[in-house]
Amino acid sequence: MPVAPLRASDANASAQSNGVKAKANHTMSPGKFFKIYVLPPEHGGWFLLLGPFLFGALAAAQPNADLIVLFLFALASYIARQPLTIFVKALSGRRAKSDARPARWALGAVGMIAALLLLVLILRGYAFLLWLGIPAGLVVAWQLWLVTQREERQIGIELIGAGTLALSAPAAYWGSIGAMTPTGWWLWGLAWLYAASSIVYVYLRLTQRKDKERKEMRELLRDGRRTLLYAGTSVGLTVALALLQFVPPFTPLPFTLALLHYLYGITHPCVGAKPLHIGAEQSLATSVFYLVLGIVFSNSRDLTGF
């Protein structure tokens, strides 16, 4: 089950919890119920799931109706994390006990949809995709345990969560071609590489928005050294893989474009920018990255066998 890094703000959770008492649960509007108990609050998480899925589908270049079912299953599995997290928080005392019941109802509804979609995939011959559920399930269990310990808000946890969401790349690829092949694992690794650098970059941008004084270029580069390390390593690694013919020759291109994007952001701090604007910027960049990478793999199929 694809998951996103569990980054729901405790402040927001507390505010929501205080506003949702037992009596209010019976009079809550459908829109508010959906927003609180169903819709995941991490906007970036959607792109960490949908981007790799788009990448895998484009790389395979074999669209079929079953891919739509797989997409809906991945979406339902991702959405299920929100009511599941709220339910665990309610049981562990991080939210009001009254939140447990609506969260349980939401989880049951989304879970039923996911189960039906999974059944369709199995009947259509995609039972082999269940192997991807093993690492995803383990990460979900670990993250939920961290939620009970109030320790889920760590960048390292988010990086692992991003790797789990990147499993949607091989899922889409294998779902398109109807079989598990080694290429799917390469797609997963590449998607995770980019996701890791993008998370570090977003953290940097969120830090920049709080700066009150203009910094010198040397200091800006020092602040962005972790982002540059991740992005530079990605470029170097993909160049090596391309030279060794493990990936298509133009694979380093989107990673190089990402590095240039990060370098611009590092040297042009977004002082005072709203988190929504930062998220929109990175969401657009993520979409472009996976689109270009998917096209690179798709156009290289006949030349490299990918």
TAJOLIN-V466660 format. One record per residue. N is the residue number from 1. RES is the residue in one small letter. PSI is psi in degrees with one decimal (NA if undefined). OMEGA is omega in radians with two decimals (* if undefined). Layout:
n = {N	N}
res = {RES	RES}
psi = {PSI	PSI}
omega = {OMEGA	OMEGA}
This chain:
n = {1	2	3	4	5	6	7	8	9	10	11	12	13	14	15	16	17	18	19	20	21	22	23	24	25	26	27	28	29	30	31	32	33	34	35	36	37	38	39	40	41	42	43	44	45	46	47	48	49	50	51	52	53	54	55	56	57	58	59	60	61	62	63	64	65	66	67	68	69	70	71	72	73	74	75	76	77	78	79	80	81	82	83	84	85	86	87	88	89	90	91	92	93	94	95	96	97	98	99	100	101	102	103	104	105	106	107	108	109	110	111	112	113	114	115	116	117	118	119	120	121	122	123	124	125	126	127	128	129	130	131	132	133	134	135	136	137	138	139	140	141	142	143	144	145	146	147	148	149	150	151	152	153	154	155	156	157	158	159	160	161	162	163	164	165	166	167	168	169	170	171	172	173	174	175	176	177	178	179	180	181	182	183	184	185	186	187	188	189	190	191	192	193	194	195	196	197	198	199	200	201	202	203	204	205	206	207	208	209	210	211	212	213	214	215	216	217	218	219	220	221	222	223	224	225	226	227	228	229	230	231	232	233	234	235	236	237	238	239	240	241	242	243	244	245	246	247	248	249	250	251	252	253	254	255	256	257	258	259	260	261	262	263	264	265	266	267	268	269	270	271	272	273	274	275	276	277	278	279	280	281	282	283	284	285	286	287	288	289	290	291	292	293	294	295	296	297	298	299	300	301	302	303	304	305	306}
res = {m	p	v	a	p	l	r	a	s	d	a	n	a	s	a	q	s	n	g	v	k	a	k	a	n	h	t	m	s	p	g	k	f	f	k	i	y	v	l	p	p	e	h	g	g	w	f	l	l	l	g	p	f	l	f	g	a	l	a	a	a	q	p	n	a	d	l	i	v	l	f	l	f	a	l	a	s	y	i	a	r	q	p	l	t	i	f	v	k	a	l	s	g	r	r	a	k	s	d	a	r	p	a	r	w	a	l	g	a	v	g	m	i	a	a	l	l	l	l	v	l	i	l	r	g	y	a	f	l	l	w	l	g	i	p	a	g	l	v	v	a	w	q	l	w	l	v	t	q	r	e	e	r	q	i	g	i	e	l	i	g	a	g	t	l	a	l	s	a	p	a	a	y	w	g	s	i	g	a	m	t	p	t	g	w	w	l	w	g	l	a	w	l	y	a	a	s	s	i	v	y	v	y	l	r	l	t	q	r	k	d	k	e	r	k	e	m	r	e	l	l	r	d	g	r	r	t	l	l	y	a	g	t	s	v	g	l	t	v	a	l	a	l	l	q	f	v	p	p	f	t	p	l	p	f	t	l	a	l	l	h	y	l	y	g	i	t	h	p	c	v	g	a	k	p	l	h	i	g	a	e	q	s	l	a	t	s	v	f	y	l	v	l	g	i	v	f	s	n	s	r	d	l	t	g	f}
psi = {114.9	140.7	161.4	158.4	135.2	93.8	19.6	130.7	130.5	-32.0	-44.7	-39.5	-41.6	-42.0	-41.6	-41.4	-42.8	-27.6	-2.2	79.5	173.8	-42.9	-36.0	-28.0	-27.1	-17.8	5.3	138.1	153.3	-38.5	-42.6	-38.7	-45.4	-42.4	-39.2	-46.7	-9.2	-49.9	118.6	134.9	-17.8	99.7	-35.8	-26.9	-32.2	-42.3	-26.3	-18.5	-51.0	-34.4	-55.2	-35.8	-44.3	-42.7	-50.0	-40.7	-41.7	-38.5	-38.3	-35.5	37.1	67.6	143.4	167.0	-32.3	-25.9	-31.4	-41.9	-42.5	-40.4	-45.4	-35.7	-44.4	-39.7	-45.3	-39.4	-39.4	-43.9	-34.3	-21.0	-32.6	-55.9	-31.7	-41.6	-43.6	-41.2	-44.6	-40.6	-38.6	-40.6	-29.8	2.5	7.8	-14.0	168.1	144.6	-28.6	-15.7	-18.3	-43.9	-52.2	-34.1	-39.0	-40.2	-44.4	-42.5	-40.3	-42.1	-48.4	-39.0	-37.2	-41.5	-45.5	-41.0	-40.9	-42.0	-39.5	-39.9	-41.7	-43.3	-41.8	-44.7	-25.8	1.6	20.6	28.8	-25.4	-20.8	-14.6	-22.8	-31.3	-20.2	-19.6	-56.7	-34.9	-42.5	-38.7	-40.9	-40.0	-47.9	-42.5	-43.9	-39.2	-35.5	-40.8	-33.4	-42.1	-23.8	2.3	37.9	19.3	-17.1	75.9	143.1	-34.6	-37.9	-39.4	-36.7	-40.4	-41.1	-37.6	-36.9	-34.8	-42.9	-31.7	-13.3	-14.7	-20.1	-55.9	-31.9	-46.7	-38.4	-50.8	-35.1	-29.0	-42.0	-12.3	19.2	156.9	127.0	159.0	-27.2	-35.4	-38.1	-32.9	-40.4	-41.6	-46.8	-42.5	-40.9	-39.2	-38.5	-49.6	-42.6	-40.1	-46.4	-35.5	-35.7	-44.6	-38.5	-42.8	-39.4	-40.7	-44.2	-37.7	-29.4	-39.5	-37.4	-18.3	-6.7	141.9	-14.8	146.8	131.3	154.0	158.2	-39.4	-39.8	-36.5	-43.4	-34.5	-40.8	-32.8	13.4	-33.8	-40.0	-44.6	-35.6	-46.9	-47.7	-41.7	-39.8	-39.5	-43.6	-47.9	-41.6	-42.8	-32.2	-44.5	-43.5	-37.3	-41.5	-33.7	-0.7	31.5	-24.3	162.7	150.9	-27.5	13.2	-37.7	-17.5	-56.1	-29.4	-34.1	-40.7	-38.7	-41.2	-42.2	-38.4	-44.7	-41.2	-39.1	-44.4	-35.2	-41.4	-7.0	78.5	144.3	61.1	126.4	0.5	149.2	145.2	-33.8	-39.6	-39.0	-43.0	-39.6	-41.0	-48.4	-32.1	-42.2	-44.1	-40.5	-42.2	-45.0	-42.4	-53.1	-30.1	-46.8	-44.6	-39.0	-40.5	-39.2	-47.4	-40.4	-44.4	-11.4	-0.3	-47.7	-25.4	-34.2	-13.2	4.4	NA}
omega = {-3.14	3.14	3.05	3.04	-3.05	-3.03	3.14	-3.10	3.11	3.12	3.13	-3.13	-3.14	-3.14	3.12	-3.09	-3.14	-3.11	-3.10	3.10	-3.06	-3.10	-3.09	-3.11	-3.08	-3.10	-3.10	3.12	3.13	-3.13	3.13	3.10	-3.14	-3.10	-3.07	-2.95	-3.08	-3.01	3.09	-3.07	-3.09	-3.09	3.14	-3.13	3.12	-3.09	3.06	3.06	-3.04	3.12	3.09	3.12	3.09	3.12	-3.12	-3.13	3.12	-3.13	-3.14	3.13	3.10	-3.09	3.08	-3.09	-3.14	3.13	3.10	3.11	3.12	3.12	3.14	3.10	3.11	3.14	3.14	3.13	3.11	-3.14	-3.10	-3.13	-3.10	3.10	3.11	3.12	3.12	3.14	3.12	3.11	3.13	-3.14	-3.10	3.08	3.13	3.05	3.13	3.12	-3.13	3.12	-3.06	-3.07	3.11	3.10	3.12	3.10	3.14	3.13	3.13	-3.13	-3.14	3.13	3.12	3.10	3.14	-3.13	3.12	3.12	3.11	3.12	3.11	-3.14	3.13	3.13	3.12	3.05	-3.12	-3.13	-3.13	3.12	3.13	3.11	3.13	3.14	-3.12	3.11	-3.14	3.14	3.12	3.13	3.11	-3.13	-3.14	-3.13	3.12	3.06	3.10	3.09	3.13	3.14	-3.09	-3.08	-3.04	-3.05	3.12	-3.10	3.11	3.10	-3.14	3.12	3.10	3.09	3.11	3.09	3.11	3.10	-3.14	3.07	3.09	3.10	3.08	3.12	-3.14	-3.13	-3.14	3.10	3.14	-3.07	3.08	-3.14	3.07	3.10	3.13	-3.13	3.14	3.14	3.06	3.10	3.13	-3.13	-3.13	3.12	3.14	3.10	-3.12	-3.12	-3.13	-3.13	-3.12	3.11	3.12	-3.14	3.13	3.08	3.12	-3.12	3.10	3.07	-3.14	-3.06	-3.12	-3.14	-3.11	-3.14	3.11	-3.10	3.07	-3.10	-3.13	-3.14	3.11	3.13	3.10	3.11	-3.08	-3.05	3.14	3.08	3.13	3.11	-3.13	-3.09	3.12	3.09	3.12	3.12	-3.14	-3.12	-3.14	3.05	3.13	-3.14	3.13	3.12	3.11	3.10	3.02	3.11	3.13	-3.04	-3.11	3.12	3.14	-3.06	-3.13	3.10	3.08	3.09	3.10	3.12	3.12	3.09	3.13	-3.12	3.10	-3.14	3.13	-3.08	3.09	-3.07	-3.09	-3.10	3.10	-3.12	3.09	3.11	3.13	3.13	3.10	3.12	3.13	3.12	-3.09	3.10	3.11	3.13	3.13	3.13	3.14	-3.12	-3.07	3.08	3.13	-3.13	3.11	3.11	3.11	-3.14	-3.12	-3.12	-3.12	-3.06	-3.09	-3.09	-3.02	-3.11	-3.13	*}
